[in-house]
Each structure stands twice: as C-alpha cells, then as structure tokens.
Amino acid sequence: MVEAGKHFSARASTLRSSKVRELLKWIGKDVISLGGGVPDPASFPMEEIKRIILDVIEDKGAAALQYAPTEGLDELRREIASFMTKRGVKAGEENVLVTSGSQEALELIARVFIDLGDPVVSENPTYLGAIQAFSVYEPRMVGIPMDEEGVRVDVLQKELRRFGGEGERVKLAYLIPTCQNPTGRTASLERRKVVLELAEEHDFLVVEDDPYSYFYLDGVEPPSLKSMDGGGRVIYVSTVSKILAPGLRLGWVVADEEIIEKLAIAKQSVTLQSPTLSMYVLLEALRRGLVERQLPRLKEIYRVRRDTMLEALEAYMPEGVRWTRPSGGMFVWVEAPERVDMDALLPVALREYKVAYVPGSSFHVDGGGRNTARLSFSYPPLDAIREGVARLARLIAEHAAPRACVLEA
C-alpha cells in the first residue's frame, strides 16, 4: 500500500480540519449541538423554492443545467447589484462576482492578494473559515482585540505604525463588522469611519464579510463599510446561505472592476463556475421578492432564539462566566474562568454531557482563547437550547471550582 503522506506538498501540511465541520457530524444524534451555525430548517422557504425550481426547468430547459460564465449569469449579477444598491452599496453588474458560497470568495481573495509572509490583520477572535482559507497562503495573521464597539482601532493603529516603522505594510484587513462571528458584536459607526481612514492612510484593502447583517436585531442596521467606501478599498463578501438556503451554495463579491476581473480568473481554476441551476433559482428569488420577504421573518426567528439562549445563560451559568449579548447573527461568545480549558473539555462534553460547542481557540489567530467557546442558537429547538446551556453550565461549574491542594509535611 502506498504511503500517500510522503507525497503531500509542503502546503498540504498547513491544511487543518474545521472543528465546526467535525461537530456537524453530531447533529441528529443524542447530542444537543450548540456548535455549527446551521440555519433553522423552518426558515427555508420550501414551497417557494420548489415552485421556482419547477419554473426554471420549464422555462430555461437545458440552459439551467448547462455551463455558465465564470463571473455568474449576467442577469443574476445585475439583480445582485440592484439588491446591494437597495442596501446602500452602489454597484453595477461589472462589480459583482458570483461565488460558490462566501467561503469560496475568501479562498479567491487569499489566492489573489496574499503572498508568503504578508501581514494580514483581523479581529481576534475571528471566523475560523477565514483563518483556514488564508493560512494556506501562509501570511502572518495579526489579531486585533475587540470590545463592545467592535475592533479596537487604537490597537489596529499601533500595529499599522509598527509595521510601517519596520519597513512593511499590511496588505489586507479582514473584518466582520456587523453581528460578528463568533462574538455577535457590531462595530460602532465611529469605529467603521476610523477603519476606512486608516485604510487610506496606510494603503491597505479591507475585506468586509457580511453574512449576518440581514438579521441585525438591535434597532437600525448600521451602514456597511462598503457603503461608506469612497476609495474603492473595501472588498464586500456575502452569501445566501443564511437568508435563503445553504444548499444552494451561492455567495458573491462586490468590488472594483479590476478586482472582480482578477478574482474571476482565479475562480476559473478553482470551480470554473458556480452551479447554474442554483444561480437561476437565486435570480428568480430576487426577481420575485422572495429574498426581501425572508428578511423580516428571519429577524423574528433568530430574535426569539437569541433571547432564549441569553435567558438560559443568565439562569444557569455559574459565577465567573461571562458572555456577549449579540446584536444579531447566530452566536453567543462565552468566556469561562481562565483555569477552564474548553478545548480539553469538549470530549467530556460530547461523551458525558451530550452537548456540543466550538472551542474558542479555533477562532483565535494567536492560539489563545482556550477558556472560551462559541455557542450557536440557530439550529436547536428552544427547549434544546435551554437544556444544552444547562448541561454546559454544569460542565463548566464542575471544572471551574478550585481544586483542593494537599500539602505534604
């Protein structure tokens, strides 16, 4: 039998399995999963999508099953541009690239912009899928801490000046300013302004990942960075996975035409194109107003779920545990006392307490955060959310208690 491992490339050694994808295996078993950000199946507009698929097959025929342009169907790119314009982002067809989910968009951005050793800044913690996509190209990831108003721009400014003083510059900043994954925090308007000012001053691009702003729950949704972008520095990424259905595997990038052209060339060697049938389905969902009708419905679904988890955390968590109050999205970020190792406790949680979560270290670019965890309220029924939090609270309480120390004479 061949030893395949000895033939792997050096780059293959950087590949790591996502802990979220591993935890998805537990869904449907006797474990309550507070792990992956899986949408509530009740949010899927099943009947409308069924009608759209039948209509697409009837009207488009073989074209719906044929190859399509790498950039995406022209009609779909126009509809996405119109959708984004309604959300404050002025865009034309030439500014849109259709991708196979936002994860492909992150891979393409990394492929096009990151060279070995490039400094790339992000919030810390940040989306682990972005860490995965970027790490293959071996940048130097620099994590910027957060507070209740989002990324700490004072720390970001110090890091930018430090790199400048060393004769280097940051090329990319990756941010999730609205309903951030994993913390659920939303950057203030002032922080957003400062980020864009720093991008101009220090000449870097900003990747704005925006899957969750569609169900921002705390009043008026703040403007996207892209809508405030006067210099063409923001590369905006979004997806239909949370607002329509993840199985469609569609997302998009909005950026200056030069960037879109280069990303499209990169996409040719990755997926060639996104699924044609899915693109026609999304086209009709946009044309028929289905996506717009989904948004207020989703807000109410996830408002109830968020509030249920927050109430359970308040009721069950032991003293010394802290958590965020997310402004929307699908996640609550939990910080246990420093002595509690949430990575080490995960097997115990799965085996003995029958509850799953994502250890927070997965979201840290510096390997920190072993006392933290991301909890998702998007998938389990409300009773399961309460019971899952109660089980997790018992686990933490048992391992957070100071241990007696017997001193020998």
Secondary structure, 3 states (H helix, E strand, C coil): CCCHHHHCCCHHHHCCCCHHHHHHHHCCCCCEECCCCCCCHHHCCHHHHHHHHHHHHHHHHHHHHCCCCCCCCHHHHHHHHHHHHHCCCCCCHHHEEEECHHHHHHHHHHHHHCCCCCEEEEEECCCHHHHHHHHCCCCEEEEEEEECCEECHHHHHHHHHHHHHCCCCCCEEEECCCCCCCCCCCCCHHHHHHHHHHHHHHCCEEEEECCCHHHECCCCCCCCCHHHCCCCCEEEEEECCCCCCHHHCCEEEECCHHHHHHHHHHHHCCCCCCCHHHHHHHHHHHHCCHHHHHHHHHHHHHHHHHHHHHHHHHHHCCCCCEECCCCECCEEEEECCCCCCHHHHHHHHHHHHCEECEEHHHHCCCCCCCCEEEEECCCCCHHHHHHHHHHHHHHHHHHHCCCCCCCCC
